[in-house]
Amino acid sequence: MSILIVDDHTAVRRGVRAILEAHAGFEVIAEAGTGVEAIDLAVLHKPDVAVIDYSLPAMNGSQLTKRIKEASPRTEVLVYTMHESDALVRDVLGAGARGYLLKSDADQHLIAAVEALARHQPYFTGRVNEALLTHYLAHPGESSQLDTLTCREREVVQLIAEGHSSKQVSAVLAISLKTVETHRSSAMHKLSLETTAALVRYAVRNKLVEP
């Protein structure tokens, strides 16, 4: 079973790799520290499973999930994160991920999660299942405001929330300054936000970036 690991921390990637490669039949074929690297590697290797950290710079886990599924539709995506958030779970599920694992549960559940995804079956830790069930019983049919943002709008919002200026966002995403401002304005309108400070607070609250 071929696996791609995506995390911007080298030590974390090594730890995840050690857990996975200790299991017979698992082969980590590539590692990436950024979303862009991960997409290129997904195109090249078409891994069975991609294990990705949600909190990546410039491109978060849900954005990367969409890109990986576009690049390699048969690759199953397992998102792992330190955050237990029903909104975040809905977000990654909507992006095409089939698994969601809390980092605190990785030692006990990572192997089982990857095995389930390799069989094209979903996998969530127990606490995540509880959070999802509680939310959907309380708010049936509700969709997240994040669902209204395009992938590019989310990238712009995340970079702004990480402290980048519009000019820096323009350089990182290789788009014009005018296009950055258009995406920022559109995102703020969709989210009913009036200031950049409010946009940053929204991004932190909804785990687009870590505080």
C-alpha positions as CSV (number, residue, x, y, z in Angstrom):
1,M,0.0,0.0,0.0
2,S,1.5,3.3,-1.1
3,I,1.3,6.3,1.2
4,L,2.0,10.0,0.9
5,I,2.7,12.0,4.1
6,V,2.2,15.8,4.1
7,D,3.2,17.9,7.1
8,D,5.3,21.1,7.3
9,H,7.2,19.8,10.3
10,T,10.0,17.4,9.5
11,A,10.0,15.7,12.9
12,V,6.2,15.0,12.7
13,R,6.7,13.5,9.2
14,R,9.4,11.2,10.6
15,G,7.2,10.1,13.5
16,V,4.2,9.4,11.2
17,R,6.5,7.5,8.8
18,A,8.0,5.4,11.6
19,I,4.5,4.3,12.7
20,L,3.4,3.5,9.2
21,E,6.5,1.7,8.0
22,A,6.5,-0.5,11.1
23,H,3.4,-2.1,9.7
24,A,3.8,-4.9,7.1
25,G,2.6,-3.9,3.7
26,F,2.8,-0.2,4.1
27,E,5.2,1.8,2.0
28,V,5.7,5.6,2.4
29,I,6.6,6.5,-1.2
30,A,6.9,10.3,-0.6
31,E,6.8,13.1,1.9
32,A,5.9,16.7,1.3
33,G,6.2,19.8,3.5
34,T,3.9,22.1,1.5
35,G,0.6,21.7,-0.4
36,V,2.3,22.5,-3.7
37,E,4.8,19.7,-3.2
38,A,2.0,17.3,-2.2
39,I,0.0,18.0,-5.4
40,D,3.1,17.4,-7.6
41,L,3.8,14.1,-5.7
42,A,0.2,13.0,-5.9
43,V,0.3,13.5,-9.7
44,L,3.6,11.6,-9.9
45,H,2.9,8.7,-7.6
46,K,-0.9,8.3,-7.4
47,P,-0.6,7.0,-3.8
48,D,-3.3,4.8,-2.3
49,V,-3.6,7.0,0.7
50,A,-2.5,10.6,1.5
51,V,-2.0,11.4,5.2
52,I,-2.1,15.2,5.5
53,D,-1.9,17.7,8.3
54,Y,-4.8,20.2,8.3
55,S,-2.8,23.2,9.4
56,L,-0.4,23.7,6.5
57,P,0.9,27.2,5.5
58,A,-0.8,28.8,2.5
59,M,-3.0,25.9,1.7
60,N,-5.0,24.2,4.5
61,G,-6.1,20.6,4.7
62,S,-9.5,20.9,3.0
63,Q,-8.0,22.9,0.1
64,L,-5.2,20.4,-0.3
65,T,-7.7,17.5,-0.2
66,K,-9.6,19.0,-3.1
67,R,-6.5,19.4,-5.1
68,I,-5.2,15.9,-4.4
69,K,-8.6,14.3,-5.3
70,E,-8.5,16.3,-8.6
71,A,-4.9,15.1,-9.3
72,S,-5.4,11.5,-8.2
73,P,-9.1,10.6,-7.8
74,R,-8.5,7.1,-6.4
75,T,-6.2,8.4,-3.6
76,E,-8.0,8.4,-0.3
77,V,-7.2,11.3,2.1
78,L,-6.8,11.1,5.8
79,V,-6.7,14.5,7.5
80,Y,-5.1,14.6,11.0
81,T,-5.2,17.6,13.2
82,M,-4.9,18.8,16.8
83,H,-8.4,20.4,16.6
84,E,-11.6,18.7,17.5
85,S,-14.2,20.8,15.6
86,D,-17.4,19.7,14.0
87,A,-17.2,22.6,11.5
88,L,-13.7,21.5,10.5
89,V,-14.9,17.9,10.1
90,R,-17.7,19.0,7.8
91,D,-15.2,21.1,5.9
92,V,-12.8,18.3,5.1
93,L,-15.6,15.8,4.4
94,G,-17.0,18.3,1.9
95,A,-13.6,18.5,0.3
96,G,-13.5,14.8,-0.3
97,A,-11.5,13.4,2.7
98,R,-12.7,10.0,3.9
99,G,-10.8,10.0,7.2
100,Y,-10.3,12.4,10.1
101,L,-7.9,11.7,13.0
102,L,-6.9,13.7,16.0
103,K,-3.2,13.9,16.5
104,S,-3.6,12.9,20.1
105,D,-5.1,9.6,18.8
106,A,-2.5,8.9,16.1
107,D,-0.5,6.4,18.1
108,Q,-3.5,4.2,18.7
109,H,-5.5,4.8,15.5
110,L,-3.3,5.7,12.6
111,I,-2.7,2.2,11.3
112,A,-6.4,1.3,11.5
113,A,-7.3,4.5,9.8
114,V,-5.0,4.0,6.9
115,E,-6.2,0.4,6.5
116,A,-9.8,1.5,6.4
117,L,-9.1,4.1,3.8
118,A,-7.1,1.7,1.7
119,R,-10.4,-0.4,1.6
120,H,-12.2,2.8,0.6
121,Q,-14.0,2.9,3.9
122,P,-14.4,6.0,6.1
123,Y,-12.5,6.3,9.4
124,F,-13.1,8.7,12.3
125,T,-12.0,8.6,15.9
126,G,-14.8,8.1,18.4
127,R,-14.8,11.6,19.7
128,V,-15.1,13.0,16.2
129,N,-18.1,10.8,15.6
130,E,-19.7,12.1,18.7
131,A,-19.1,15.7,17.7
132,L,-20.6,15.1,14.2
133,L,-23.7,13.3,15.6
134,T,-24.3,16.0,18.2
135,H,-24.0,18.8,15.7
136,Y,-26.3,17.3,13.0
137,L,-29.0,16.3,15.5
138,A,-29.0,19.9,16.8
139,H,-28.7,21.6,13.3
140,P,-30.1,19.3,10.7
141,G,-29.4,20.4,7.1
142,E,-27.1,23.2,8.2
143,S,-24.2,24.0,5.9
144,S,-21.0,25.9,6.8
145,Q,-20.4,29.4,5.6
146,L,-17.0,28.1,4.5
147,D,-18.8,26.1,1.9
148,T,-19.7,29.3,0.1
149,L,-16.0,30.3,-0.5
150,T,-14.2,29.2,-3.6
151,C,-10.8,27.4,-3.2
152,R,-9.0,30.5,-4.2
153,E,-11.0,32.7,-1.8
154,R,-10.0,30.3,1.0
155,E,-6.4,30.5,0.1
156,V,-6.5,34.3,0.1
157,V,-8.3,34.3,3.5
158,Q,-5.8,31.9,5.0
159,L,-2.8,33.8,3.8
160,I,-4.2,37.2,5.0
161,A,-5.0,35.6,8.4
162,E,-1.4,34.3,8.6
163,G,-0.2,37.9,8.4
164,H,0.6,38.3,4.7
165,S,-0.1,41.6,3.0
166,S,-2.1,41.7,-0.2
167,K,1.1,42.2,-2.1
168,Q,2.7,39.1,-0.5
169,V,-0.5,37.1,-1.2
170,S,-0.2,38.1,-4.8
171,A,3.4,36.8,-5.0
172,V,2.6,33.5,-3.2
173,L,-0.3,32.7,-5.3
174,A,1.1,34.2,-8.6
175,I,-2.0,36.3,-9.2
176,S,-2.4,40.0,-9.6
177,L,-2.9,42.4,-6.7
178,K,-6.3,43.4,-8.1
179,T,-7.3,39.7,-8.2
180,V,-6.2,39.3,-4.5
181,E,-8.4,42.3,-3.5
182,T,-11.3,40.9,-5.5
183,H,-11.1,37.5,-3.8
184,R,-10.7,39.2,-0.4
185,S,-13.7,41.4,-1.0
186,S,-15.8,38.5,-2.2
187,A,-14.9,36.4,0.8
188,M,-15.7,39.1,3.3
189,H,-19.1,39.7,1.6
190,K,-20.0,36.0,1.7
191,L,-19.0,35.8,5.3
192,S,-20.7,39.1,6.3
193,L,-17.5,40.6,7.6
194,E,-16.5,44.2,7.3
195,T,-12.9,44.5,8.4
196,T,-9.7,42.6,8.0
197,A,-9.5,42.1,11.7
198,A,-12.9,40.4,11.7
199,L,-11.7,38.2,8.8
200,V,-8.6,37.1,10.8
201,R,-10.8,36.3,13.8
202,Y,-13.1,34.3,11.6
203,A,-10.2,32.3,10.2
204,V,-8.8,31.5,13.6
205,R,-12.2,30.6,15.0
206,N,-12.9,28.3,12.1
207,K,-9.4,26.7,12.2
208,L,-8.3,27.9,8.8
209,V,-5.1,29.0,10.7
210,E,-3.7,28.2,14.1
211,P,-3.8,31.1,16.6
